[in-house]
Amino acid sequence: MFSHIMIGANDIDASKKFYDAILGSLGHKPGVFDDKGRCFYFADNGIFCLTKPIDGQPATHANGGTIGFAAADSEQADAWHAAGLANGGIACEDPPGIREGAVGKLYLAYLRDPSGNKICAMHRVS
């Protein structure tokens, strides 16, 4: 459904360290920089990017927005969460665990990245 997701980062190096750790825990390769200083993570089904805002203003997070990364199982989501906490992330929402609702049973782990963006690792429990 998505070709790419690009988020703003005030400190690209700190954000790259954070995303290398959490995305690495999900099996992805470290990010690579382009000639404009943006950082890209390539996957078969899309691209995740970090950039300083092109308007020169500080990067800010979206209130109510969340970017979700797929986890193969709850153990991988927990490893993602631990990697994030160890690399500048901040825990938010409830602790990692199962949530049940209208969309079914989900294992969710939430973090704020170094720029304040809310992100999540999600595993659909069968």
JOWOZI-V754548 format. One record per backbone hydrogen bond with DSSP energy under -1.0 kcal/mol. CO is the residue of the C=O (numbers start at 1). NH is the residue of the N-H. If there is no record, write none. Layout:
CO_NH / CO_NH
//
This chain:
3_47 / 5_49 / 7_51 / 11_15 / 12_16 / 13_17 / 14_18 / 15_19 / 16_20 / 17_21 / 18_22 / 19_23 / 20_24 / 21_25 / 23_28 / 24_27 / 32_40 / 34_37 / 38_34 / 39_50 / 40_32 / 41_48 / 43_46 / 46_43 / 47_5 / 48_41 / 49_7 / 50_39 / 51_9 / 53_56 / 62_65 / 67_120 / 69_122 / 73_77 / 74_78 / 75_79 / 76_80 / 77_81 / 78_82 / 79_83 / 80_84 / 81_85 / 82_86 / 84_87 / 84_89 / 90_112 / 97_108 / 99_106 / 101_104 / 104_101 / 105_125 / 106_99 / 107_123 / 108_97 / 109_121 / 111_119 / 112_90 / 113_116 / 117_113 / 118_67 / 119_111 / 120_69 / 121_109 / 122_71 / 123_107
//
